[in-house]
Amino acid sequence: MDIVTITLNPALDLTTRLKAMHPGEVNLVSEANLRAAGKGINVAMVLKDLGRDVGLTGWLGEGNQQSFVSLFEERALADHFVRVAGDTRINVKISEQSGRVTDLNLPGLAVQEGDVSALEAALERLAPHTDWFVLAGSLPKGVAPDYCGHLIRLLKAKGKQVIFDCSGAALSEGIKAAPTLVKPNLEELSQWAGRPVKTLSEQAECARALQASGIPNVVISNGADGLIWFAPDATWQAIPPRMEVVSTVGAGDSLVAGLVHGMSLDWTPEQTLRLATAVSALAVSQVAVGFNDINVLKPLLEQVRVQRLDDLAPTQPQPHLMANSGDAQ
């Protein structure tokens, strides 16, 4: 396998679209889609569309697993999920014409100690077959925020590269384990910093603090304004083409897929950012995640603007990407 994604709290996503939501009233939905999802699963689907050999693991409720099993079989995704007693949660995403998305996230599975051991055993089996892991999404009930850090350390001890995309307390705890790359948006970065982070200089200050803690790559997503990649030796900005927004669901996951795709193939930062930004831009123009024909990316790739921000370049040499394979200090 090229890449393995880890989804600790998957969901059946009910994504709806309507012109505008009016709370307390009956709202007519113009489009709806119910599908097996979760951040790591979304990442895996996009990676598969990019031609990669992808495996998935995490915890999955055995009571309503059929939609997930069907998806994995249909997309030829290697299923290494640990089955857990109970049903996987259902999330409702209400997408309005303005681009605003309202999430109604139900509680996840109740994970037991034996389920934790089973997942780590699965990672032990998978580790010899790939060097790249993506740990993405929230945590289910009964799992402490520092478990993300534990998994990152476990994989790093085996010499693996870990892309980490989470939020809240789990993000803060995972950061302490110094993954290869973190991808917060401005809201998540502000939560981590304990203060509003808006300007480029404020973003750079946070990114340098994260790099000083041992994280070589910090990618900060700014929605329609694109993203900034604080790499070990340079800073890059990518600005997406202007798109008609249908739904932002899966856009961040598509971005992560593009990043790990390029990095795992040793692409240049410019080439990696161009693809990741194009895939994310495509995601906001549709309700579904991924694409049937890779050729739909070609016009978007040409429209993405990528530039170096030398004013925000590191003032001191940062650790090389592969130097991050040991345990965090």
Steps between C-alpha positions, in 0.01 A plus 500: 500500500615854426316671786280400796237731646379472860142603583423458868144636486338437158143596418215456262477852360161633397593805291215727398488811284244779507482866406492628857420341834229651720521360856166414657332460162449223246792511253483348153822324401593517131767229509606233747764231520549227762840334492764331708750762608752623752805719439742214443253320276453816292878536468528138388231542233679798344835321516343205319371735230859628468610145426643400836481164676329589827418315821261609774479425867338633817186397689174414324165405652404147403127571530472721190822431313350398164517846341868518588573149380325570170697822453833331571421221254375738233805726525751215550614640835679250725280463809693452825242657732454350844133416555351635823169407665222746418413735213723756332360851554298703250595863428275752329662775293275783382660688211349835395539683171709766674764237580413480868497145638325399823612171655288286729744237627361212704704318767736233376566143604591404856847350458620242751851404608499192280412714197802721568731198513350364178562828316862515608544139392360597158752785475779257587393283207469793260820686590738274304303564180498882485701802614218755499202524735223760521334541841190714455174581674344502844505247783214273614371474855738350752817602316710774661641785285858390565434175312578681174845582636543138607425373149732755339785396731428135435528550123801731519685242707465272196648768271166602346388840373173621654271768357274626778167682454289543811352774718447606860670317784596209275690741271687652795595157633600364160722801435707403804602181318647701208339345190649557155232753405201667665223676308292729722260758362498847656231412752685188614830686513340774711366239742846349533665839546238621749451824307367617164738430211421690183791686338787341312744609769284339770478181297876501451557547873285196579657293223852574624399400853366170366815441297715577804311223683615250237233515226679561167195594293208721598224562246243762596182502292319828448192378314434692180821699557707186455769365725852560623757224535774571751756242385841438660689727260239726336148635523250453220154636430238348271191690391214298345290603201169664578235230519123487536467346845257211522632348822821534700458148641810296417705795372752480783525123465561538127777748579664252738480229233677724250771588751582143599481391137768749394719465808506121484613521136772758580337767286615860528301721739362697203380187320350357820320823588363542151340156507376522860340838439337389174353188662366707788351758260324224311357368826313822581329494159314175574327306775694176447862437601753411230466482124435242230742640242834653598486716188250729675796630701695629200332841461511554876870416518567774246302754701663439839750772595805382695769735628781509751465740790863581562407763760367214713791264438651327805763707680682184607543162330220260589528121537476307175178310436658159555665612824155483656489122507614461860311555825399852595712663767 
